[in-house]
Amino acid sequence: MSVALPAIRADLGFAPSSLSWVANACTLAFAGFLLLPGAPARSAPGARSAPSAQRRSR
């Protein structure tokens, strides 16, 4: 990401202070896309929760 920031600044005409917003926006977008595959896995039929979260009654 930091390699592309000078090119983004030159092409889009951003001020140096706004480049941190570009980096933060890319980070948030990437983190959001990482969360997407986990949502269907948790709601799948027959999915089991983690063993540490289960309590067994005796």
C-alpha positions as a Markdown table, in Angstrom:
| # | Residue | x | y | z |
|---|---|---|---|---|
| 1 | Met | 0.0 | 0.0 | 0.0 |
| 2 | Ser | 2.7 | 2.5 | 0.9 |
| 3 | Val | 4.3 | 1.9 | -2.5 |
| 4 | Ala | 1.2 | 3.0 | -4.3 |
| 5 | Leu | 0.5 | 6.1 | -2.2 |
| 6 | Pro | 2.8 | 8.5 | -4.2 |
| 7 | Ala | 1.1 | 7.4 | -7.5 |
| 8 | Ile | -2.4 | 7.8 | -5.9 |
| 9 | Arg | -1.4 | 11.3 | -4.7 |
| 10 | Ala | -0.2 | 12.3 | -8.2 |
| 11 | Asp | -3.0 | 10.7 | -10.2 |
| 12 | Leu | -5.9 | 11.9 | -8.0 |
| 13 | Gly | -4.4 | 15.1 | -6.8 |
| 14 | Phe | -4.7 | 14.3 | -3.1 |
| 15 | Ala | -3.0 | 16.5 | -0.5 |
| 16 | Pro | -0.3 | 14.7 | 1.6 |
| 17 | Ser | -2.5 | 14.9 | 4.7 |
| 18 | Ser | -5.4 | 13.0 | 3.0 |
| 19 | Leu | -3.2 | 10.1 | 2.1 |
| 20 | Ser | -3.7 | 8.6 | 5.6 |
| 21 | Trp | -7.5 | 8.5 | 4.8 |
| 22 | Val | -6.7 | 6.5 | 1.7 |
| 23 | Ala | -4.6 | 4.0 | 3.6 |
| 24 | Asn | -7.3 | 3.7 | 6.4 |
| 25 | Ala | -10.1 | 3.3 | 3.8 |
| 26 | Cys | -8.2 | 0.5 | 2.1 |
| 27 | Thr | -7.5 | -1.2 | 5.4 |
| 28 | Leu | -11.1 | -1.1 | 6.5 |
| 29 | Ala | -12.3 | -2.4 | 3.1 |
| 30 | Phe | -9.8 | -5.3 | 3.3 |
| 31 | Ala | -10.8 | -6.1 | 6.8 |
| 32 | Gly | -14.5 | -6.1 | 5.8 |
| 33 | Phe | -13.8 | -8.5 | 3.0 |
| 34 | Leu | -12.0 | -10.8 | 5.4 |
| 35 | Leu | -15.1 | -11.0 | 7.6 |
| 36 | Leu | -17.4 | -12.0 | 4.8 |
| 37 | Pro | -16.4 | -15.7 | 4.5 |
| 38 | Gly | -16.8 | -16.3 | 8.2 |
| 39 | Ala | -20.4 | -15.2 | 8.3 |
| 40 | Pro | -21.9 | -18.1 | 6.2 |
| 41 | Ala | -19.7 | -20.6 | 8.1 |
| 42 | Arg | -21.2 | -19.6 | 11.4 |
| 43 | Ser | -24.8 | -19.7 | 10.2 |
| 44 | Ala | -24.5 | -23.0 | 8.3 |
| 45 | Pro | -26.9 | -25.7 | 9.3 |
| 46 | Gly | -25.3 | -28.2 | 11.6 |
| 47 | Ala | -22.4 | -25.9 | 12.5 |
| 48 | Arg | -21.0 | -26.5 | 15.9 |
| 49 | Ser | -19.7 | -23.9 | 18.2 |
| 50 | Ala | -16.2 | -23.9 | 19.7 |
| 51 | Pro | -15.6 | -26.5 | 22.4 |
| 52 | Ser | -14.5 | -23.8 | 24.9 |
| 53 | Ala | -17.9 | -22.1 | 24.5 |
| 54 | Gln | -19.9 | -25.2 | 25.3 |
| 55 | Arg | -20.8 | -26.1 | 28.9 |
| 56 | Arg | -21.5 | -29.7 | 29.7 |
| 57 | Ser | -23.9 | -30.5 | 32.4 |
| 58 | Arg | -23.2 | -33.6 | 34.5 |
